[in-house]
Amino acid sequence: MVAVDAIIDDIFRREGWPQVTNRSADRGSWTKGGITLPTLARYRGRPVTVDDLRALTVEEARAIYQHDHVAPWINLVKRHERLLALVVDYAVTSGPDDPTSAFQKALGLPVDGVLGPKTRAAIMAADLSTLYQAVYRHRQAKFLKLALDEPATRAYLKANPAAQLHNLRGWLNRLAECA
C-alpha cells in the first residue's frame, strides 16, 4: 500500500508547515507549506490574497497536494513508492512539468513536459527502478544548475557564496531524503 499521507507529511515538514514565507530568492514567492498563491488560486478557481494563503488549512493543503501532485502519478508509479515520493516532491519544488520532462528524457520521448497518453504508456511499460535513478539524477542536475548557473542565483552566489552553498546543501539533503 502506498503511504501517500506520509509522502505529503514529509513535504509539509520540508516546506516548514505552517510557516508563510516570501523570500526574494524563492521563485515561488509567497508560500505556505509549499503551496504558492498561484497554486491556491488555481485550486480554488478564483483570485486569492496573501491573507487567503495565511488562512489555508492543513486539510485544504493536503487536498491540493493530493489533487495536483499525487493524482497525476499515483496509478503510474504506485508500484514504486520511492519513485512516487520523489516525483511528488519534485513537482512541489519545480512544478509538474519538470518531473514529466525527466521521465520523457529517460524514456527517449520528445520532451514537452506534458503527461499525455504516450508518456503514460511508456512509464507503465518501463522498469520503475531504472526510471527512479534517471529522475533522481535529473533532479540532482537541476538543483546544481539552480545553485550555480541560473542568472538570478549567480548574482546571489557572488554576493554571498556561503549562503548559496548552504542552500545547495539543503536542496541536496532534500533530494537525499527521497533516496
C-alpha positions as CSV (number, residue, x, y, z in Angstrom):
1,M,0.0,0.0,0.0
2,V,1.3,3.4,-0.9
3,A,1.7,5.8,2.1
4,V,0.5,9.0,0.3
5,D,-0.2,10.7,3.7
6,A,3.4,10.1,4.8
7,I,4.7,11.5,1.5
8,I,2.6,14.6,2.0
9,D,3.6,14.9,5.7
10,D,7.2,14.8,4.6
11,I,6.6,17.6,2.2
12,F,4.9,19.7,4.9
13,R,7.9,19.1,7.1
14,R,10.4,20.1,4.4
15,E,8.3,23.1,3.4
16,G,8.0,24.3,7.0
17,W,4.3,24.0,7.5
18,P,2.5,26.1,8.8
19,Q,5.0,29.0,8.2
20,V,4.1,31.5,5.5
21,T,7.1,32.9,3.6
22,N,8.0,35.3,0.9
23,R,11.7,35.0,0.2
24,S,13.1,37.1,-2.6
25,A,15.4,34.2,-3.7
26,D,12.5,31.8,-3.9
27,R,10.8,31.8,-7.3
28,G,7.6,30.6,-5.6
29,S,7.2,34.0,-4.0
30,W,4.5,33.8,-1.2
31,T,4.1,30.2,0.0
32,K,2.7,28.2,2.9
33,G,3.9,24.7,3.3
34,G,5.0,24.8,-0.4
35,I,1.6,26.0,-1.6
36,T,2.0,29.2,-3.7
37,L,-0.5,31.9,-4.3
38,P,-1.0,30.8,-8.0
39,T,-1.4,27.1,-6.9
40,L,-4.1,28.1,-4.3
41,A,-5.9,30.4,-6.9
42,R,-5.9,27.6,-9.5
43,Y,-7.2,25.1,-7.0
44,R,-10.0,27.4,-5.7
45,G,-10.8,28.7,-9.2
46,R,-10.6,32.3,-8.3
47,P,-8.0,35.0,-7.3
48,V,-6.6,34.7,-3.8
49,T,-4.7,37.0,-1.5
50,V,-1.9,36.6,1.0
51,D,-4.5,36.5,3.7
52,D,-6.2,33.6,2.0
53,L,-2.8,31.8,1.9
54,R,-2.3,32.5,5.6
55,A,-5.7,31.0,6.4
56,L,-5.0,27.9,4.3
57,T,-5.8,24.8,6.5
58,V,-3.7,21.7,6.5
59,E,-6.7,19.8,5.2
60,E,-7.0,22.0,2.1
61,A,-3.3,22.0,1.6
62,R,-3.3,18.2,1.8
63,A,-6.2,18.1,-0.8
64,I,-4.2,20.4,-3.1
65,Y,-1.2,18.1,-2.9
66,Q,-3.4,15.1,-3.5
67,H,-5.1,16.7,-6.5
68,D,-2.2,18.5,-8.1
69,H,0.8,16.4,-7.3
70,V,-0.2,12.9,-6.3
71,A,-3.2,12.1,-8.5
72,P,-1.3,12.5,-11.9
73,W,1.3,10.0,-10.8
74,I,-0.3,7.5,-8.4
75,N,-1.5,5.0,-10.9
76,L,1.7,5.2,-12.9
77,V,4.2,4.6,-10.2
78,K,2.3,3.2,-7.2
79,R,4.3,0.0,-7.5
80,H,7.4,2.0,-6.6
81,E,6.8,4.1,-3.5
82,R,10.2,5.8,-3.5
83,L,9.6,6.9,-7.1
84,L,6.2,8.3,-6.2
85,A,7.7,10.2,-3.2
86,L,10.5,11.6,-5.5
87,V,8.2,12.7,-8.3
88,V,5.6,14.3,-5.9
89,D,8.3,16.2,-4.1
90,Y,9.9,17.2,-7.4
91,A,6.5,18.5,-8.6
92,V,6.2,20.6,-5.4
93,T,9.6,22.2,-5.8
94,S,9.7,22.6,-9.6
95,G,6.2,22.3,-11.0
96,P,4.6,19.3,-12.6
97,D,6.2,19.7,-15.9
98,D,9.8,19.1,-14.6
99,P,9.3,15.5,-13.4
100,T,7.3,14.8,-16.6
101,S,10.2,16.1,-18.6
102,A,12.6,14.0,-16.6
103,F,10.6,10.9,-17.4
104,Q,10.3,11.8,-21.1
105,K,14.1,12.3,-21.3
106,A,14.8,9.0,-19.6
107,L,12.3,7.2,-21.9
108,G,13.7,8.7,-25.1
109,L,10.4,10.6,-25.8
110,P,10.1,14.1,-27.1
111,V,10.4,16.4,-24.1
112,D,7.4,18.7,-23.8
113,G,6.6,18.4,-20.1
114,V,3.1,17.1,-20.8
115,L,1.9,13.9,-19.1
116,G,0.0,12.7,-22.1
117,P,-1.0,9.2,-23.3
118,K,2.4,8.4,-24.9
119,T,4.3,9.4,-21.8
120,R,1.9,7.5,-19.5
121,A,2.1,4.3,-21.6
122,A,5.9,4.5,-21.7
123,I,6.1,4.9,-17.9
124,M,3.7,1.9,-17.4
125,A,5.9,-0.3,-19.7
126,A,9.2,0.8,-18.2
127,D,11.3,-0.6,-15.3
128,L,10.5,1.8,-12.5
129,S,13.8,1.3,-10.6
130,T,15.6,2.4,-13.7
131,L,13.3,5.4,-14.1
132,Y,13.8,6.3,-10.4
133,Q,17.5,6.5,-11.0
134,A,17.1,8.6,-14.1
135,V,14.6,11.0,-12.5
136,Y,16.8,11.3,-9.4
137,R,19.8,12.2,-11.5
138,H,17.7,14.7,-13.5
139,R,16.6,16.4,-10.3
140,Q,20.1,16.5,-8.9
141,A,21.3,18.2,-12.0
142,K,18.5,20.7,-11.8
143,F,19.4,21.6,-8.3
144,L,23.1,22.1,-9.2
145,K,22.1,24.2,-12.2
146,L,19.8,26.3,-10.0
147,A,22.5,26.8,-7.4
148,L,25.4,27.5,-9.7
149,D,24.2,28.6,-13.1
150,E,20.9,30.4,-13.1
151,P,21.4,34.2,-13.6
152,A,19.4,35.2,-10.5
153,T,21.4,32.8,-8.3
154,R,24.7,33.6,-9.9
155,A,24.5,37.2,-8.6
156,Y,23.4,35.9,-5.2
157,L,26.3,33.4,-5.2
158,K,28.8,36.2,-6.0
159,A,27.4,38.4,-3.2
160,N,27.0,35.6,-0.6
161,P,28.7,32.3,-1.6
162,A,28.3,30.7,1.9
163,A,24.6,31.2,1.9
164,Q,24.2,29.9,-1.6
165,L,26.3,26.8,-0.8
166,H,24.1,26.3,2.3
167,N,21.0,26.4,0.0
168,L,22.6,23.9,-2.3
169,R,23.3,21.6,0.6
170,G,19.7,22.0,1.7
171,W,18.4,21.0,-1.8
172,L,20.7,18.0,-2.0
173,N,19.7,16.9,1.5
174,R,16.1,17.2,0.5
175,L,16.8,15.1,-2.6
176,A,18.7,12.5,-0.4
177,E,15.5,12.2,1.7
178,C,13.8,10.8,-1.4
179,A,16.6,8.2,-1.9
